[in-house]
Amino acid sequence: MAGISNIVVASLNFLALLWSLFIIVGSSYLLVGGYPECMGSPVTQLVFGILVFVLSVVAMIGAIRNHKLFLAIYVWSLVGWMVVNVSYATLSFVSSTTVSMAIKEHTEYKLNEYPAWLRTYGVYGKNWNSVKECMVQGKLCYKINFLDKEQVEYLKTYPLLYGCCQPPPACGLVYKNGSAWVVPRSGIRSRDRDCKLWSNDEKKQCYDCNSCKAANIVTYQTIWTYNAISNVLFSIVLAIVLTISCCAYRKAERDSLEPPKTQP
């Protein structure tokens, strides 16, 4: 006979089943109908949806049938999920802290101030080509066309706009309008490589500059902080579900040890 814990496990996993079906249908639609390259492949979401679907079915069968083996599989799957979740949250927190410690109070972003592994992960080789292409397609710098000279001074609060959509301040270029910056009569003040890479072409601008790459690393701090917090909260939810599932498993184990009732 099913107890309260079994009912709760079955109910929660029915909701998880519906959620997994939504993920599977949405991911399959994107795979068949096509998806923007910058959005990333939905294959990962599809695999995740299938795993959640299978796990939910196993949990529902175990809870409804009070089946010890199915509940054991579900419990150990949750344990593994929690370990992965906590590990990822820890990694995200460490990465976010690393970026935070590397950020300096400069008038511009410096790529060489960040650890080598961060530079390799985010801005070297094919990784950067993909990021840059998404910036161009998303018209990252388009919004600057509507700013006046005073507003441009406040771009520092938006790392990508500050590092990718204008030449580094050390170059001494003068803002004219839109995406246009001009070299003053006195010439460029710095020999920095970024000063030569800057272009008024909206498809080039400073996307290949080290300042743009460094600004992109800064944005990872926000992303990793969010990932760390969300994964910690999700781990708490998993811990609650795991506790209830353990109760259901122990009940199934007790029931399996009881001798079958004989008819008088």
Backbone as CSV, one residue per row, in Angstrom:
resi,resn,N_x,N_y,N_z,CA_x,CA_y,CA_z,C_x,C_y,C_z
1,MET,0.845,-1.190,0.000,0.000,0.000,0.000,0.883,1.244,0.000
2,ALA,0.518,2.186,-0.840,1.316,3.405,-0.962,1.089,4.330,0.222
3,GLY,2.176,4.923,0.726,2.080,5.881,1.813,2.118,7.307,1.289
4,ILE,2.173,8.250,2.229,2.186,9.671,1.853,3.429,10.000,1.029
5,SER,4.570,9.453,1.434,5.808,9.727,0.702,5.709,9.236,-0.739
6,ASN,5.070,8.087,-0.948,4.891,7.557,-2.303,4.024,8.499,-3.146
7,ILE,2.971,9.001,-2.525,2.060,9.916,-3.236,2.789,11.191,-3.632
8,VAL,3.609,11.721,-2.706,4.355,12.949,-2.990,5.360,12.715,-4.118
9,VAL,6.089,11.586,-4.049,7.072,11.264,-5.089,6.393,11.115,-6.445
10,ALA,5.287,10.420,-6.484,4.564,10.221,-7.745,4.060,11.552,-8.297
11,SER,3.544,12.414,-7.425,3.005,13.710,-7.866,4.101,14.618,-8.410
12,LEU,5.227,14.689,-7.681,6.331,15.536,-8.120,6.893,15.061,-9.458
13,ASN,6.974,13.764,-9.615,7.538,13.240,-10.853,6.557,13.286,-12.010
14,PHE,5.279,13.372,-11.719,4.313,13.619,-12.791,4.534,15.018,-13.358
15,LEU,4.782,15.986,-12.472,5.090,17.352,-12.918,6.410,17.377,-13.689
16,ALA,7.406,16.618,-13.173,8.694,16.546,-13.862,8.537,15.907,-15.240
17,LEU,7.622,14.947,-15.350,7.360,14.293,-16.629,6.810,15.291,-17.649
18,LEU,5.865,16.111,-17.209,5.303,17.142,-18.093,6.380,18.137,-18.520
19,TRP,7.235,18.507,-17.560,8.340,19.440,-17.856,9.290,18.842,-18.885
20,SER,9.609,17.550,-18.721,10.534,16.896,-19.655,9.927,16.810,-21.051
21,LEU,8.627,16.573,-21.146,7.966,16.513,-22.450,8.024,17.867,-23.151
22,PHE,7.877,18.928,-22.366,7.977,20.285,-22.928,9.377,20.528,-23.487
23,ILE,10.398,20.099,-22.740,11.786,20.272,-23.195,12.047,19.439,-24.452
24,ILE,11.568,18.202,-24.458,11.794,17.312,-25.600,11.131,17.846,-26.856
25,VAL,9.880,18.272,-26.732,9.144,18.792,-27.898,9.796,20.074,-28.408
26,GLY,10.146,20.987,-27.486,10.769,22.256,-27.886,12.116,22.049,-28.556
27,SER,12.942,21.172,-27.985,14.267,20.910,-28.549,14.162,20.223,-29.909
28,SER,13.232,19.279,-30.024,13.046,18.569,-31.285,12.576,19.520,-32.380
29,TYR,11.698,20.447,-32.012,11.201,21.428,-32.983,12.345,22.289,-33.510
30,LEU,13.245,22.705,-32.609,14.380,23.529,-33.023,15.348,22.739,-33.901
31,LEU,15.554,21.462,-33.568,16.456,20.641,-34.364,15.922,20.425,-35.776
32,VAL,14.618,20.228,-35.882,14.011,19.976,-37.192,13.840,21.268,-37.984
33,GLY,13.350,22.309,-37.321,13.047,23.559,-38.010,14.230,24.508,-38.160
34,GLY,15.337,24.181,-37.495,16.502,25.058,-37.556,16.546,26.016,-36.374
35,TYR,17.728,26.457,-36.030,17.904,27.348,-34.895,19.097,28.260,-35.161
36,PRO,19.075,29.486,-34.580,20.205,30.405,-34.758,21.479,29.809,-34.167
37,GLU,22.580,29.951,-34.878,23.851,29.394,-34.415,24.259,29.959,-33.067
38,CYS,23.950,31.233,-32.844,24.348,31.879,-31.588,23.568,31.352,-30.383
39,MET,22.443,30.707,-30.628,21.644,30.189,-29.529,22.255,28.923,-28.956
40,GLY,23.108,28.280,-29.725,23.692,27.022,-29.277,22.829,25.845,-29.688
41,SER,23.433,24.686,-29.774,22.705,23.490,-30.203,21.721,23.027,-29.129
42,PRO,20.470,22.693,-29.532,19.487,22.205,-28.561,19.645,20.723,-28.236
43,VAL,20.716,20.095,-28.752,20.930,18.665,-28.494,21.088,18.397,-27.003
44,THR,21.831,19.290,-26.323,22.039,19.124,-24.876,20.713,19.157,-24.132
45,GLN,19.849,20.118,-24.501,18.535,20.215,-23.867,17.685,18.980,-24.157
46,LEU,17.817,18.452,-25.393,17.047,17.260,-25.760,17.473,16.057,-24.929
47,VAL,18.785,15.876,-24.791,19.298,14.753,-23.985,18.861,14.902,-22.527
48,PHE,18.946,16.136,-22.012,18.517,16.391,-20.636,17.039,16.054,-20.456
49,GLY,16.212,16.468,-21.417,14.782,16.188,-21.345,14.488,14.697,-21.346
50,ILE,15.211,13.942,-22.179,15.015,12.492,-22.241,15.406,11.835,-20.922
51,LEU,16.524,12.280,-20.333,16.965,11.715,-19.051,15.950,11.987,-17.941
52,VAL,15.423,13.221,-17.901,14.414,13.564,-16.892,13.150,12.740,-17.107
53,PHE,12.779,12.541,-18.377,11.589,11.743,-18.709,11.743,10.310,-18.192
54,VAL,12.884,9.694,-18.502,13.128,8.308,-18.063,13.139,8.214,-16.537
55,LEU,13.824,9.162,-15.896,13.917,9.149,-14.435,12.544,9.343,-13.797
56,SER,11.719,10.196,-14.394,10.373,10.438,-13.863,9.500,9.193,-13.982
57,VAL,9.607,8.497,-15.113,8.833,7.264,-15.303,9.251,6.205,-14.284
58,VAL,10.557,6.074,-14.078,11.072,5.109,-13.090,10.545,5.449,-11.700
59,ALA,10.581,6.720,-11.341,10.130,7.140,-10.010,8.631,6.908,-9.833
60,MET,7.852,7.199,-10.872,6.399,7.016,-10.773,6.034,5.545,-10.645
61,ILE,6.698,4.696,-11.403,6.439,3.253,-11.292,6.806,2.764,-9.891
62,GLY,7.984,3.207,-9.410,8.417,2.792,-8.078,7.487,3.268,-6.983
63,ALA,6.998,4.514,-7.102,6.130,5.079,-6.065,4.731,4.474,-6.108
64,ILE,4.180,4.317,-7.298,2.811,3.805,-7.425,2.741,2.317,-7.094
65,ARG,3.741,1.571,-7.564,3.763,0.123,-7.329,4.472,-0.252,-6.031
66,ASN,5.005,0.767,-5.348,5.769,0.528,-4.121,6.900,-0.466,-4.378
67,HIS,7.583,-0.248,-5.521,8.607,-1.171,-5.997,9.977,-0.744,-5.481
68,LYS,10.594,-1.619,-4.719,11.862,-1.307,-4.061,12.991,-1.015,-5.050
69,LEU,13.136,-1.824,-6.099,14.232,-1.661,-7.051,14.121,-0.338,-7.808
70,PHE,12.931,-0.029,-8.283,12.743,1.214,-9.036,13.005,2.437,-8.157
71,LEU,12.563,2.365,-6.911,12.804,3.477,-5.996,14.292,3.609,-5.665
72,ALA,14.992,2.470,-5.567,16.430,2.507,-5.300,17.175,3.165,-6.457
73,ILE,16.783,2.816,-7.692,17.396,3.434,-8.870,17.162,4.939,-8.859
74,TYR,15.949,5.336,-8.513,15.603,6.766,-8.482,16.406,7.503,-7.413
75,VAL,16.514,6.911,-6.221,17.238,7.545,-5.118,18.713,7.744,-5.471
76,TRP,19.351,6.711,-6.009,20.772,6.824,-6.354,20.993,7.768,-7.535
77,SER,20.024,7.854,-8.416,20.108,8.823,-9.520,20.065,10.241,-8.983
78,LEU,19.207,10.474,-7.991,19.141,11.801,-7.366,20.442,12.139,-6.652
79,VAL,21.034,11.138,-6.001,22.317,11.361,-5.320,23.379,11.788,-6.333
80,GLY,23.446,11.068,-7.458,24.410,11.423,-8.506,24.153,12.804,-9.073
81,TRP,22.877,13.128,-9.264,22.494,14.450,-9.782,22.934,15.543,-8.827
82,MET,22.745,15.294,-7.523,23.142,16.289,-6.518,24.647,16.509,-6.518
83,VAL,25.412,15.416,-6.632,26.875,15.534,-6.643,27.329,16.393,-7.827
84,VAL,26.765,16.121,-9.000,27.106,16.893,-10.198,26.702,18.352,-10.024
85,ASN,25.516,18.563,-9.464,25.002,19.920,-9.284,25.864,20.742,-8.331
86,VAL,26.215,20.138,-7.200,27.037,20.835,-6.213,28.433,21.103,-6.774
87,SER,28.971,20.140,-7.513,30.299,20.314,-8.115,30.280,21.470,-9.109
88,TYR,29.236,21.532,-9.922,29.133,22.609,-10.907,28.944,23.965,-10.228
89,ALA,28.160,23.979,-9.149,27.961,25.227,-8.401,29.278,25.707,-7.795
90,THR,30.064,24.765,-7.262,31.367,25.106,-6.687,32.307,25.656,-7.748
91,LEU,32.350,24.992,-8.907,33.202,25.437,-10.006,32.792,26.825,-10.488
92,SER,31.478,27.067,-10.576,30.985,28.376,-11.015,31.362,29.463,-10.019
93,PHE,31.264,29.139,-8.738,31.610,30.112,-7.702,33.097,30.444,-7.738
94,VAL,33.933,29.414,-7.868,35.390,29.632,-7.932,35.745,30.465,-9.162
95,SER,35.132,30.151,-10.296,35.407,30.876,-11.539,34.977,32.328,-11.415
96,SER,33.800,32.555,-10.842,33.307,33.918,-10.659,34.225,34.719,-9.744
97,THR,34.685,34.073,-8.662,35.593,34.740,-7.728,36.923,35.070,-8.395
98,THR,37.397,34.161,-9.252,38.658,34.385,-9.970,38.573,35.616,-10.853
99,VAL,37.467,35.742,-11.594,37.266,36.907,-12.461,37.164,38.172,-11.624
100,SER,36.422,38.087,-10.513,36.230,39.252,-9.645,37.560,39.755,-9.089
101,MET,38.437,38.838,-8.704,39.738,39.227,-8.141,40.663,39.811,-9.208
102,ALA,40.440,39.393,-10.474,41.319,39.858,-11.555,40.923,41.236,-12.079
103,ILE,39.667,41.639,-11.848,39.199,42.925,-12.364,39.923,44.064,-11.657
104,LYS,40.503,44.937,-12.406,41.216,46.091,-11.861,40.461,47.377,-12.190
105,GLU,40.682,48.380,-11.376,40.046,49.680,-11.605,40.861,50.481,-12.606
106,HIS,40.771,50.107,-13.871,41.463,50.829,-14.927,40.453,51.595,-15.778
107,THR,40.975,52.412,-16.685,40.092,53.103,-17.616,39.750,52.208,-18.795
108,GLU,40.345,51.009,-18.846,40.053,50.065,-19.914,40.379,48.659,-19.429
109,TYR,39.900,47.665,-20.191,40.102,46.272,-19.807,41.394,45.732,-20.414
110,LYS,42.146,44.992,-19.608,43.423,44.427,-20.041,43.324,42.896,-20.034
111,LEU,43.522,42.287,-21.187,43.371,40.842,-21.306,44.419,40.085,-20.497
112,ASN,45.655,40.616,-20.443,46.729,39.885,-19.757,46.594,39.876,-18.237
113,GLU,45.580,40.543,-17.699,45.369,40.539,-16.253,44.577,39.316,-15.792
114,TYR,44.066,38.538,-16.729,43.247,37.384,-16.381,44.046,36.091,-16.525
115,PRO,43.706,35.074,-15.732,44.449,33.806,-15.779,44.442,33.189,-17.177
116,ALA,45.475,32.425,-17.469,45.621,31.819,-18.797,44.453,30.909,-19.142
117,TRP,43.950,30.154,-18.153,42.858,29.224,-18.447,41.593,29.972,-18.827
118,LEU,41.384,31.162,-18.262,40.217,31.963,-18.625,40.342,32.490,-20.050
119,ARG,41.540,32.906,-20.403,41.764,33.417,-21.757,41.587,32.291,-22.782
120,THR,42.080,31.113,-22.432,41.948,29.972,-23.345,40.490,29.573,-23.502
121,TYR,39.762,29.567,-22.396,38.358,29.145,-22.409,37.475,30.114,-23.187
122,GLY,37.694,31.395,-22.978,36.737,32.362,-23.505,37.092,33.106,-24.759
123,VAL,38.380,33.302,-25.039,38.676,34.264,-26.106,39.716,33.817,-27.127
124,TYR,40.173,32.594,-27.060,41.168,32.160,-28.025,40.578,31.209,-29.062
125,GLY,41.100,31.256,-30.251,40.740,30.313,-31.310,39.291,30.375,-31.726
126,LYS,38.715,29.193,-31.951,37.357,29.081,-32.458,36.334,29.649,-31.483
127,ASN,36.636,29.571,-30.186,35.707,30.112,-29.196,35.428,31.578,-29.457
128,TRP,36.483,32.349,-29.688,36.289,33.777,-29.889,35.624,34.076,-31.227
129,ASN,35.929,33.319,-32.252,35.293,33.535,-33.550,33.778,33.386,-33.450
130,SER,33.330,32.416,-32.662,31.889,32.209,-32.476,31.272,33.356,-31.703
131,VAL,31.961,33.779,-30.630,31.460,34.889,-29.817,31.383,36.165,-30.640
132,LYS,32.426,36.423,-31.403,32.474,37.629,-32.226,31.356,37.634,-33.270
133,GLU,31.129,36.492,-33.895,30.079,36.387,-34.910,28.714,36.672,-34.300
134,CYS,28.494,36.216,-33.081,27.217,36.463,-32.410,27.056,37.940,-32.063
135,MET,28.145,38.598,-31.699,28.093,40.030,-31.412,27.701,40.812,-32.664
136,VAL,28.297,40.426,-33.800,28.000,41.120,-35.060,26.555,40.870,-35.470
137,GLN,26.115,39.607,-35.401,24.753,39.270,-35.791,23.731,39.930,-34.874
138,GLY,24.062,40.011,-33.590,23.152,40.634,-32.638,23.233,42.150,-32.610
139,LYS,24.085,42.730,-33.474,24.252,44.189,-33.553,24.505,44.793,-32.178
140,LEU,25.511,44.234,-31.507,25.844,44.666,-30.149,26.048,46.165,-30.056
141,CYS,26.773,46.734,-31.011,27.152,48.146,-30.927,26.138,49.094,-31.557
142,TYR,25.045,48.559,-32.048,24.068,49.390,-32.747,23.499,50.473,-31.829
143,LYS,23.272,50.112,-30.545,22.638,51.057,-29.623,23.512,52.291,-29.349
144,ILE,24.816,52.177,-29.584,25.694,53.329,-29.354,25.421,54.448,-30.354
145,ASN,24.838,54.109,-31.496,24.545,55.114,-32.521,23.619,56.208,-32.020
146,PHE,22.906,55.920,-30.936,21.926,56.874,-30.429,22.423,57.613,-29.189
147,LEU,23.701,57.462,-28.879,24.268,58.132,-27.714,24.984,59.412,-28.119
148,ASP,24.954,60.394,-27.219,25.738,61.600,-27.473,27.077,61.469,-26.748
149,LYS,27.908,62.495,-26.850,29.260,62.406,-26.289,29.255,62.194,-24.784
150,GLU,28.312,62.835,-24.081,28.268,62.710,-22.626,27.875,61.291,-22.218
151,GLN,26.911,60.709,-22.930,26.448,59.368,-22.585,27.506,58.302,-22.857
152,VAL,28.341,58.522,-23.848,29.398,57.564,-24.163,30.344,57.385,-22.977
153,GLU,30.478,58.428,-22.162,31.371,58.361,-21.009,30.914,57.329,-19.987
154,TYR,29.643,56.965,-20.020,29.106,56.044,-19.030,29.073,54.594,-19.516
155,LEU,29.728,54.316,-20.635,29.729,52.971,-21.184,30.469,51.978,-20.299
156,LYS,31.284,52.470,-19.367,32.074,51.580,-18.509,31.176,50.641,-17.699
157,THR,29.923,51.047,-17.470,29.005,50.203,-16.712,28.514,49.011,-17.545
158,TYR,28.807,49.038,-18.848,28.417,47.939,-19.735,29.693,47.395,-20.381
159,PRO,30.323,46.391,-19.767,31.642,45.922,-20.211,31.767,45.657,-21.706
160,LEU,30.817,44.940,-22.301,30.937,44.598,-23.718,30.866,45.841,-24.604
161,LEU,29.963,46.754,-24.277,29.865,47.983,-25.060,31.126,48.820,-24.906
162,TYR,31.647,48.866,-23.696,32.839,49.675,-23.418,34.084,49.089,-24.073
163,GLY,34.202,47.761,-24.062,35.412,47.137,-24.575,35.380,46.829,-26.056
164,CYS,34.174,46.674,-26.625,34.066,46.224,-28.012,33.571,47.293,-28.988
165,CYS,32.886,48.300,-28.479,32.207,49.256,-29.363,32.868,50.625,-29.417
166,GLN,34.040,50.727,-28.850,34.791,51.973,-28.927,36.281,51.638,-28.859
167,PRO,37.138,52.503,-29.393,38.583,52.253,-29.271,39.016,52.460,-27.821
168,PRO,40.047,51.769,-27.363,40.523,51.964,-25.991,40.828,53.443,-25.733
169,PRO,40.477,53.952,-24.556,40.727,55.362,-24.231,42.183,55.783,-24.414
170,ALA,43.111,54.848,-24.189,44.533,55.178,-24.308,44.921,55.586,-25.727
171,CYS,44.105,55.208,-26.705,44.415,55.534,-28.107,44.228,57.025,-28.396
172,GLY,43.351,57.663,-27.605,43.148,59.100,-27.781,42.247,59.476,-28.933
173,LEU,41.519,58.527,-29.524,40.603,58.855,-30.609,39.432,59.670,-30.077
174,VAL,38.861,60.510,-30.916,37.785,61.416,-30.508,36.451,60.928,-31.078
175,TYR,35.450,60.863,-30.209,34.125,60.402,-30.637,33.452,61.478,-31.481
176,LYS,32.930,61.053,-32.633,32.255,61.978,-33.530,30.744,61.778,-33.466
177,ASN,30.303,60.655,-33.951,28.881,60.285,-33.866,28.727,58.830,-34.269
178,GLY,27.565,58.231,-33.877,27.314,56.845,-34.237,28.484,55.954,-33.850
179,SER,29.029,55.246,-34.840,30.189,54.380,-34.590,31.475,55.037,-35.071
180,ALA,31.425,56.309,-35.363,32.580,57.009,-35.945,33.448,57.656,-34.871
181,TRP,34.729,57.281,-34.900,35.747,57.901,-34.059,36.857,58.398,-34.982
182,VAL,37.378,59.550,-34.698,38.395,60.133,-35.587,39.714,60.316,-34.844
183,VAL,40.792,60.245,-35.607,42.132,60.451,-35.044,42.371,61.957,-34.921
184,PRO,42.760,62.440,-33.747,43.019,63.882,-33.588,44.256,64.313,-34.377
185,ARG,44.417,65.590,-34.536,45.558,66.119,-35.289,46.903,65.701,-34.676
186,SER,46.877,65.539,-33.381,48.116,65.149,-32.687,48.472,63.686,-32.925
187,GLY,47.517,62.923,-33.512,47.768,61.514,-33.812,47.359,60.586,-32.671
188,ILE,47.523,59.309,-32.909,47.181,58.300,-31.894,48.204,58.344,-30.755
189,ARG,47.710,58.332,-29.523,48.593,58.512,-28.370,49.307,57.233,-27.948
190,SER,48.803,56.093,-28.373,49.366,54.823,-27.892,49.758,53.917,-29.061
191,ARG,50.730,53.071,-28.806,51.144,52.083,-29.803,50.479,50.731,-29.564
192,ASP,49.493,50.741,-28.695,48.771,49.508,-28.391,48.190,48.907,-29.668
193,ARG,48.274,47.599,-29.767,47.772,46.880,-30.948,46.295,47.159,-31.183
194,ASP,45.526,47.348,-30.107,44.091,47.597,-30.240,43.784,48.881,-31.014
195,CYS,44.680,49.851,-30.915,44.456,51.122,-31.614,44.462,50.920,-33.132
196,LYS,45.266,49.965,-33.599,45.327,49.682,-35.030,44.175,48.791,-35.477
197,LEU,43.655,47.996,-34.548,42.567,47.086,-34.888,41.215,47.783,-34.957
198,TRP,41.089,48.935,-34.319,39.805,49.642,-34.321,39.392,50.030,-35.733
199,SER,38.097,49.875,-36.023,37.545,50.269,-37.320,36.165,50.877,-37.121
200,ASN,35.832,51.898,-37.908,34.507,52.502,-37.846,33.451,51.628,-38.536
201,ASP,33.893,50.562,-39.186,32.971,49.610,-39.811,32.217,48.874,-38.701
202,GLU,30.894,48.913,-38.738,30.085,48.327,-37.675,30.265,46.812,-37.564
203,LYS,30.781,46.173,-38.619,31.004,44.735,-38.562,32.389,44.383,-38.029
204,LYS,33.207,45.392,-37.811,34.566,45.154,-37.303,34.768,45.830,-35.956
205,GLN,34.626,47.166,-35.927,34.834,47.969,-34.725,36.015,47.448,-33.918
206,CYS,35.789,47.081,-32.640,36.933,46.596,-31.849,36.732,45.134,-31.439
207,TYR,36.015,44.374,-32.272,35.699,42.995,-31.929,36.930,42.100,-31.825
208,ASP,38.005,42.462,-32.507,39.236,41.668,-32.419,40.225,42.250,-31.417
209,CYS,39.819,43.303,-30.720,40.705,43.945,-29.743,40.814,43.103,-28.472
210,ASN,41.948,43.191,-27.813,42.114,42.518,-26.528,41.181,43.099,-25.472
211,SER,40.858,44.396,-25.615,39.953,45.025,-24.654,38.557,44.411,-24.746
212,CYS,38.145,44.046,-25.972,36.845,43.405,-26.169,36.848,41.997,-25.576
213,LYS,37.938,41.283,-25.783,38.056,39.925,-25.244,38.064,39.949,-23.716
214,ALA,38.746,40.937,-23.162,38.785,41.064,-21.705,37.408,41.411,-21.151
215,ALA,36.677,42.278,-21.863,35.328,42.657,-21.439,34.395,41.449,-21.470
216,ASN,34.612,40.569,-22.445,33.796,39.358,-22.527,34.038,38.455,-21.327
217,ILE,35.289,38.390,-20.874,35.607,37.597,-19.679,34.896,38.178,-18.456
218,VAL,34.829,39.510,-18.384,34.163,40.166,-17.250,32.695,39.745,-17.176
219,THR,32.049,39.597,-18.342,30.634,39.203,-18.341,30.443,37.792,-17.791
220,TYR,31.496,36.960,-17.873,31.390,35.611,-17.326,31.149,35.636,-15.824
221,GLN,31.629,36.665,-15.157,31.449,36.744,-13.709,29.965,36.723,-13.348
222,THR,29.168,37.535,-14.070,27.724,37.587,-13.812,27.080,36.242,-14.116
223,ILE,27.466,35.634,-15.243,26.888,34.354,-15.649,27.215,33.268,-14.636
224,TRP,28.479,33.191,-14.229,28.883,32.143,-13.289,28.290,32.359,-11.903
225,THR,28.144,33.606,-11.494,27.510,33.879,-10.197,26.064,33.404,-10.210
226,TYR,25.371,33.717,-11.303,23.974,33.264,-11.453,23.904,31.743,-11.448
227,ASN,24.816,31.091,-12.168,24.826,29.624,-12.227,25.075,29.018,-10.848
228,ALA,25.996,29.628,-10.103,26.308,29.107,-8.770,25.094,29.199,-7.851
229,ILE,24.443,30.352,-7.836,23.268,30.549,-6.966,22.125,29.627,-7.367
230,SER,21.833,29.573,-8.671,20.717,28.744,-9.147,20.959,27.263,-8.869
231,ASN,22.219,26.814,-9.002,22.517,25.407,-8.750,22.476,25.068,-7.271
232,VAL,22.836,26.012,-6.420,22.723,25.781,-4.970,21.251,25.654,-4.584
233,LEU,20.405,26.544,-5.107,18.971,26.484,-4.808,18.362,25.184,-5.336
234,PHE,18.776,24.791,-6.537,18.245,23.555,-7.115,18.712,22.342,-6.320
235,SER,19.937,22.402,-5.791,20.453,21.306,-4.966,19.645,21.157,-3.681
236,ILE,19.180,22.292,-3.138,18.335,22.247,-1.937,17.014,21.546,-2.247
237,VAL,16.439,21.884,-3.415,15.191,21.231,-3.837,15.418,19.731,-4.020
238,LEU,16.536,19.377,-4.659,16.857,17.960,-4.856,17.022,17.241,-3.520
239,ALA,17.619,17.926,-2.541,17.820,17.317,-1.224,16.477,17.017,-0.557
240,ILE,15.512,17.921,-0.712,14.175,17.703,-0.134,13.487,16.518,-0.807
241,VAL,13.572,16.505,-2.158,12.966,15.395,-2.908,13.658,14.080,-2.556
242,LEU,14.980,14.125,-2.382,15.735,12.923,-2.024,15.309,12.390,-0.669
243,THR,15.086,13.272,0.278,14.654,12.869,1.623,13.305,12.152,1.564
244,ILE,12.378,12.737,0.816,11.053,12.121,0.673,11.159,10.781,-0.043
245,SER,12.026,10.717,-1.056,12.206,9.479,-1.821,12.813,8.385,-0.950
246,CYS,13.705,8.768,-0.062,14.301,7.788,0.863,13.229,7.196,1.782
247,CYS,12.283,8.044,2.206,11.182,7.553,3.038,10.347,6.539,2.266
248,ALA,10.082,6.841,0.990,9.307,5.917,0.157,10.070,4.606,-0.042
249,TYR,11.387,4.716,-0.229,12.202,3.507,-0.422,12.213,2.652,0.840
250,ARG,12.376,3.294,2.005,12.402,2.528,3.260,11.064,1.816,3.501
251,LYS,9.984,2.478,3.129,8.668,1.847,3.282,8.557,0.624,2.366
252,ALA,9.026,0.789,1.108,8.986,-0.340,0.178,9.857,-1.488,0.677
253,GLU,10.981,-1.142,1.303,11.882,-2.171,1.834,11.228,-2.892,2.999
254,ARG,10.558,-2.154,3.889,9.862,-2.794,5.016,8.746,-3.708,4.524
255,ASP,8.004,-3.211,3.537,6.884,-4.012,3.021,7.374,-5.292,2.359
256,SER,8.567,-5.215,1.727,9.096,-6.410,1.055,9.546,-7.471,2.056
257,LEU,9.849,-7.044,3.299,10.297,-7.990,4.323,9.147,-8.597,5.089
258,GLU,7.956,-8.013,5.009,6.804,-8.545,5.701,6.312,-9.802,5.008
259,PRO,5.956,-10.811,5.800,5.434,-12.040,5.186,4.091,-11.774,4.523
260,PRO,3.828,-12.394,3.397,2.532,-12.166,2.729,1.370,-12.586,3.603
261,LYS,0.312,-11.808,3.556,-0.859,-12.113,4.362,-1.614,-13.286,3.744
262,THR,-1.952,-14.215,4.605,-2.696,-15.390,4.133,-4.183,-15.206,4.385
263,GLN,-4.966,-15.711,3.481,-6.416,-15.637,3.640,-6.877,-16.665,4.664
264,PRO,-7.745,-16.285,5.604,-8.241,-17.235,6.613,-9.101,-18.319,5.960
